[in-house]
Amino acid sequence: MSPSEALPAAPGIRVTLADLIEMRHRVREVQLFSTPAQRSPLIGLHHSKLRGRGVDFDQVRVYQAGDDVRSIDWRVTARTQEPHTKLFHEERERPIFILVEQSRRLFFGSGLAFKSVLAAQAAALIGWAALGHNDRIGGLVFGDGEHYEIKPRRSKQSLLQLLNRLVRVNQSLHSEARPEADALGMALRRAREVLRPGSLAIIICDERALVDAAEQQLSLLSRHCDLLLLPLSDPLDHALPAAGLLRFEERQAHLQLDTLNAELRQAYRAQGEARILRWEMLAQKLRILLMPLSTQSSMIEQLREYLNAGAPGKHSSGSKHSPGKQP
């Protein structure tokens, strides 16, 4: 189904290509990448390690006190009879690969939007920001038996391809789809095959996607790529409302829950807290940035809060999951 053939998008439930293109105007509201006037915490992901990346020759100028003597250009020095040094600049362009989930388990939300919409919006915002930063953009849209890959390129067309695929999958989401057991793990396995060392992989997925196989793939991928994790949650993932007897039905399966049962509510809350802790422990173990997002509040506001804090390591604790919790 193409976006033009899809049903009209309901705000917060489905996205359109126009919605994701419009996100380019929101980039200035969140300083995802550094500019000459302002440094972003993400600069640590973008320039610090330089795994597999090089430096480009910039120019030769007269030697100044404090310059590295190893960079002296002896040919120019001999010709001019005055010491000259070579200047280099770090290679700015790097592949940024956005892995974004669009599955049945994301087709849900009790806050401002469905998690599937939040995922698409976050991917679009990051994509436009990276394109404006002169990076090569690609990605992989994965979900219930679907994997669509866009190779990283430094072009608006590449990003639009990714966004168009996101919309196609988002528009086709429905609650009766058969979930794939480890869609995230399969997507990460593919990322390991195609990404070169030094790439930045941004993973946008459901908070519940972190099973053993996916965690193993994240550990392997982190050995040669930088990672940014954005697990998505909804307030109802962490706490049940005191709504009395609730009945659920899926295909031939039926479930009945008494949400006034204190033990049931506590067990449900404990499961949610365990998922949060697992993400936090993984981020600390791999020394990678964790920025969980909730449907409860504005995605822009959540990202701004993370980035304005100024210290990437601070966020690996996962404390920002708290907006998704309920008392």
C-alpha positions as CSV (number, residue, x, y, z in Angstrom):
1,M,0.0,0.0,0.0
2,S,1.4,3.4,-1.0
3,P,0.9,6.5,1.2
4,S,-1.4,7.9,-1.4
5,E,-3.6,4.8,-1.3
6,A,-3.7,4.6,2.5
7,L,-6.5,5.7,4.7
8,P,-6.4,9.3,5.9
9,A,-3.9,9.6,8.8
10,A,-5.4,10.4,12.2
11,P,-3.2,12.7,14.3
12,G,-1.1,10.7,16.7
13,I,-2.2,7.3,15.2
14,R,-0.6,7.3,11.8
15,V,1.9,9.4,10.0
16,T,2.0,10.9,6.5
17,L,5.1,11.7,4.4
18,A,4.1,15.4,4.7
19,D,4.3,15.0,8.5
20,L,7.8,13.6,8.4
21,I,9.0,16.2,5.9
22,E,7.6,18.9,8.1
23,M,10.0,17.7,10.9
24,R,12.8,19.4,9.1
25,H,11.5,22.7,10.5
26,R,11.7,21.4,14.0
27,V,15.5,20.6,13.8
28,R,16.5,24.0,15.0
29,E,14.5,23.4,18.2
30,V,16.9,20.6,19.3
31,Q,20.6,20.9,19.0
32,L,21.3,17.3,18.0
33,F,24.7,18.0,16.4
34,S,27.2,20.7,17.2
35,T,27.6,24.0,15.4
36,P,30.6,26.4,15.6
37,A,28.6,28.4,18.2
38,Q,27.2,25.5,20.3
39,R,28.4,22.1,21.2
40,S,25.9,19.2,21.6
41,P,26.3,16.2,23.9
42,L,26.0,14.1,20.7
43,I,29.4,15.5,19.6
44,G,30.8,12.7,21.7
45,L,29.2,10.2,19.4
46,H,30.2,12.2,16.3
47,H,33.8,13.1,16.7
48,S,35.4,11.7,19.8
49,K,36.4,8.1,19.0
50,L,37.1,8.5,15.2
51,R,37.0,4.7,14.8
52,G,38.0,3.9,11.3
53,R,37.8,7.6,10.2
54,G,40.5,9.8,8.9
55,V,41.7,13.4,8.6
56,D,41.7,15.5,5.5
57,F,44.5,17.9,4.6
58,D,43.3,21.5,4.9
59,Q,46.2,23.9,4.2
60,V,49.8,25.0,4.9
61,R,50.6,28.0,6.9
62,V,53.6,29.6,8.7
63,Y,54.6,27.6,11.8
64,Q,53.4,29.1,15.1
65,A,54.4,28.4,18.6
66,G,52.6,25.3,19.9
67,D,52.2,23.6,16.5
68,D,53.0,19.9,16.3
69,V,56.5,19.7,14.9
70,R,55.6,16.4,13.3
71,S,53.3,18.3,11.0
72,I,56.0,20.6,9.6
73,D,56.0,20.6,5.8
74,W,59.7,20.3,5.1
75,R,59.4,20.9,1.3
76,V,57.6,24.2,1.7
77,T,60.0,25.1,4.6
78,A,63.0,24.5,2.4
79,R,61.5,26.4,-0.5
80,T,60.5,29.5,1.5
81,Q,63.3,29.3,4.1
82,E,60.6,29.8,6.8
83,P,59.0,27.0,8.8
84,H,55.5,26.0,7.6
85,T,53.2,23.4,9.1
86,K,50.4,21.3,7.6
87,L,46.9,21.8,9.0
88,F,44.3,19.0,9.0
89,H,40.6,18.8,9.8
90,E,38.7,15.8,11.0
91,E,36.6,14.1,8.4
92,R,33.1,15.4,9.1
93,E,31.0,13.1,7.0
94,R,30.1,9.8,8.6
95,P,27.5,7.2,7.9
96,I,24.5,7.5,10.2
97,F,22.2,4.5,10.1
98,I,18.8,4.8,11.7
99,L,17.1,1.5,12.7
100,V,13.5,2.2,13.4
101,E,10.8,-0.2,14.4
102,Q,7.3,-0.2,13.0
103,S,5.6,-3.2,14.4
104,R,2.3,-4.2,15.9
105,R,3.5,-3.7,19.5
106,L,4.2,-0.1,18.6
107,F,0.7,0.4,17.2
108,F,-0.6,1.6,20.6
109,G,-0.5,4.7,22.8
110,S,-2.4,6.2,25.7
111,G,-0.5,9.5,25.6
112,L,0.0,12.1,22.9
113,A,0.6,9.6,20.1
114,F,1.0,6.0,19.3
115,K,4.5,4.6,19.8
116,S,4.8,3.9,16.1
117,V,4.2,7.6,15.4
118,L,6.7,8.6,18.0
119,A,9.3,6.3,16.4
120,A,8.7,7.7,12.9
121,Q,8.9,11.3,14.2
122,A,12.1,10.7,16.1
123,A,13.7,9.0,13.0
124,A,12.7,11.9,10.8
125,L,14.0,14.6,13.2
126,I,17.3,12.8,13.5
127,G,17.5,12.2,9.8
128,W,17.0,15.9,8.9
129,A,19.5,17.0,11.6
130,A,22.1,14.6,10.3
131,L,21.5,15.7,6.7
132,G,22.0,19.3,7.7
133,H,25.2,18.3,9.4
134,N,26.6,16.9,6.1
135,D,26.5,13.3,7.0
136,R,25.5,10.3,5.0
137,I,22.0,9.0,5.9
138,G,20.6,5.5,5.6
139,G,18.5,3.2,7.7
140,L,16.4,0.1,8.2
141,V,12.7,0.0,8.8
142,F,11.8,-3.3,10.6
143,G,8.7,-4.8,12.0
144,D,6.5,-7.8,11.8
145,G,8.3,-9.8,9.1
146,E,9.3,-6.7,7.2
147,H,12.8,-5.3,6.8
148,Y,13.5,-2.4,4.3
149,E,17.0,-1.1,4.0
150,I,18.2,2.2,2.6
151,K,22.0,2.5,2.1
152,P,23.7,5.6,3.7
153,R,24.1,8.4,1.2
154,R,24.6,12.1,1.6
155,S,21.5,13.1,-0.3
156,K,18.0,14.3,0.5
157,Q,16.7,11.5,-1.8
158,S,18.2,8.9,0.5
159,L,16.5,10.4,3.5
160,L,13.2,10.8,1.6
161,Q,13.4,7.1,0.6
162,L,13.8,6.2,4.3
163,L,10.9,8.4,5.3
164,N,8.7,7.1,2.5
165,R,9.3,3.6,3.5
166,L,8.5,4.5,7.1
167,V,5.2,5.9,6.1
168,R,4.3,2.9,4.0
169,V,4.9,0.5,6.8
170,N,3.3,2.8,9.4
171,Q,0.1,3.1,7.2
172,S,-0.1,-0.7,6.9
173,L,0.2,-1.4,10.7
174,H,-2.8,-3.2,12.3
175,S,-3.5,-4.9,15.5
176,E,-3.9,-8.4,13.9
177,A,-0.4,-8.7,12.5
178,R,1.7,-11.6,13.7
179,P,4.6,-10.3,15.8
180,E,8.1,-11.4,14.9
181,A,9.9,-12.9,17.9
182,D,13.2,-11.0,17.5
183,A,12.8,-8.4,14.8
184,L,15.3,-6.1,16.6
185,G,17.9,-8.8,16.7
186,M,17.5,-9.5,13.0
187,A,17.8,-5.8,12.2
188,L,20.9,-5.4,14.3
189,R,22.5,-8.5,12.6
190,R,22.0,-6.8,9.2
191,A,23.4,-3.6,10.5
192,R,26.6,-5.4,11.6
193,E,26.9,-6.7,8.0
194,V,26.6,-3.4,6.2
195,L,28.0,-0.7,8.6
196,R,31.6,0.2,8.4
197,P,33.7,0.9,11.5
198,G,33.0,4.4,12.9
199,S,29.4,4.6,11.8
200,L,26.8,5.9,14.1
201,A,23.8,3.5,14.5
202,I,20.7,5.0,16.1
203,I,18.2,2.4,17.3
204,I,14.6,3.4,17.8
205,C,12.5,0.5,19.1
206,D,10.0,-0.6,21.6
207,E,11.2,-0.8,25.2
208,R,10.1,-4.5,25.2
209,A,12.3,-5.4,22.3
210,L,15.4,-6.0,24.4
211,V,15.5,-9.8,24.6
212,D,18.7,-11.8,25.0
213,A,19.4,-12.2,21.3
214,A,19.0,-8.4,20.6
215,E,21.2,-7.6,23.6
216,Q,23.9,-9.8,22.2
217,Q,23.7,-8.1,18.8
218,L,23.9,-4.7,20.4
219,S,27.0,-5.7,22.3
220,L,28.6,-7.0,19.0
221,L,27.6,-3.9,17.1
222,S,29.0,-1.6,19.7
223,R,32.5,-3.0,19.1
224,H,33.0,-1.1,15.9
225,C,30.1,1.4,15.7
226,D,28.9,4.2,18.0
227,L,25.3,3.6,19.3
228,L,22.5,5.8,20.4
229,L,19.5,3.9,22.0
230,L,16.0,5.4,22.0
231,P,13.7,2.8,23.5
232,L,10.0,3.8,23.4
233,S,7.4,3.3,26.0
234,D,3.8,4.3,27.0
235,P,2.6,5.0,30.5
236,L,0.5,1.9,30.3
237,D,3.7,-0.2,29.8
238,H,4.7,0.7,33.3
239,A,1.5,0.8,35.4
240,L,-2.1,-0.5,35.1
241,P,-4.9,1.9,35.8
242,A,-7.3,1.1,38.6
243,A,-10.1,0.5,36.1
244,G,-11.8,-2.6,37.5
245,L,-12.2,-5.7,35.4
246,L,-10.6,-5.5,32.0
247,R,-11.2,-8.1,29.2
248,F,-8.7,-8.6,26.3
249,E,-9.2,-10.7,23.2
250,E,-6.9,-11.5,20.4
251,R,-7.8,-14.1,17.7
252,Q,-8.9,-17.1,19.8
253,A,-7.1,-16.0,23.0
254,H,-9.0,-14.3,25.9
255,L,-7.6,-12.6,29.0
256,Q,-9.4,-11.1,32.0
257,L,-7.6,-8.8,34.5
258,D,-8.8,-7.4,37.7
259,T,-6.9,-4.1,37.8
260,L,-8.1,-3.4,41.4
261,N,-6.0,-6.4,42.5
262,A,-3.0,-4.8,44.3
263,E,-0.7,-7.8,43.8
264,L,-1.4,-7.9,40.1
265,R,-0.7,-4.1,39.8
266,Q,2.5,-4.5,41.7
267,A,3.7,-7.4,39.6
268,Y,2.9,-5.5,36.4
269,R,4.8,-2.5,37.7
270,A,7.8,-4.7,38.6
271,Q,7.9,-6.0,35.1
272,G,8.1,-2.5,33.7
273,E,10.8,-1.5,36.1
274,A,12.8,-4.6,35.2
275,R,12.7,-3.6,31.5
276,I,13.9,-0.1,32.4
277,L,16.7,-1.4,34.5
278,R,17.8,-3.8,31.7
279,W,18.2,-0.9,29.3
280,E,20.1,1.1,31.9
281,M,22.5,-1.7,32.7
282,L,23.2,-2.4,29.0
283,A,23.9,1.3,28.4
284,Q,26.3,1.4,31.3
285,K,28.0,-1.8,30.3
286,L,28.6,-0.7,26.7
287,R,29.2,2.9,27.6
288,I,26.6,4.2,25.1
289,L,24.1,6.9,25.2
290,L,20.5,6.0,26.3
291,M,17.6,8.4,25.6
292,P,14.3,6.7,26.3
293,L,11.2,8.4,24.9
294,S,7.6,8.2,26.2
295,T,4.3,8.9,24.5
296,Q,3.3,10.9,27.5
297,S,5.0,14.2,26.5
298,S,6.4,16.0,23.5
299,M,9.3,14.2,21.7
300,I,11.0,17.6,21.1
301,E,10.7,18.5,24.7
302,Q,12.1,15.2,25.9
303,L,15.1,15.4,23.5
304,R,15.8,19.0,24.5
305,E,15.8,18.1,28.1
306,Y,18.4,15.3,27.5
307,L,20.6,17.5,25.4
308,N,20.5,20.6,27.5
309,A,21.7,18.6,30.5
310,G,25.1,18.7,28.7
311,A,26.7,15.5,29.9
312,P,26.0,12.4,27.8
313,G,27.2,10.0,30.5
314,K,24.6,11.3,32.8
315,H,21.8,9.9,30.7
316,S,23.0,6.4,30.6
317,S,21.4,6.0,34.0
318,G,18.0,5.9,32.3
319,S,16.5,8.2,34.8
320,K,14.4,9.9,32.1
321,H,12.1,6.9,32.0
322,S,10.3,8.5,34.8
323,P,7.8,10.4,32.6
324,G,6.4,7.1,31.5
325,K,5.7,5.9,35.0
326,Q,2.5,6.4,37.0
327,P,2.0,6.5,40.7
